[in-house]
Each structure stands twice: as C-alpha cells, then as structure tokens.
C-alpha cells in the first residue's frame, strides 16, 4: 500500500512544505508548497516536476497542481487569503 502522507521522490529544497501525494494517470506525484509556489514532483530526476507561482487560480490544466492548490488552501489560511486577492 502506498502512503500518501509521505514523499516518495527526492526533493532537495528544505524550505518546501510537503502537502501530500497523489496518483493520477498512473503516475505517483509528490505535492509541495514553497512560499507562493506549488510544485508537483513525479520522479527523482531533477527536471521532472510542474510548478506554478503567484496567483494559483488556474493551475495550467495540470491536475496535480489543482490538488496541490486544494491542499495548500486547506492547510494555510494566510496562503488562501493571499492567493485569492
């Protein structure tokens, strides 16, 4: 069984807050928030991630970033208020 509450891929930024993991399209993805940036990492290879900075209203159609936005909004009230201005 896969533990969705722990990261599965190497991620070298110590400032990132792990939000959880998701599985979509047959791919396991770790979700992070770093300040006002959302990150969806899907392998140990450095460039294998999606990210979105700033106002997260439309995460560019990447389902993983929609999930990251939802989790970030639920876990951080200040983030939610700032992101929706």
ABEGO torsion letter per residue (X at the ends): XBBAABBABBBABAABBBAEBBBBGGBBBBBBBBEABBBBBABABAABBBBBBEBAABAGGBAAAAAAAAAAAAABAAAAAAAAX
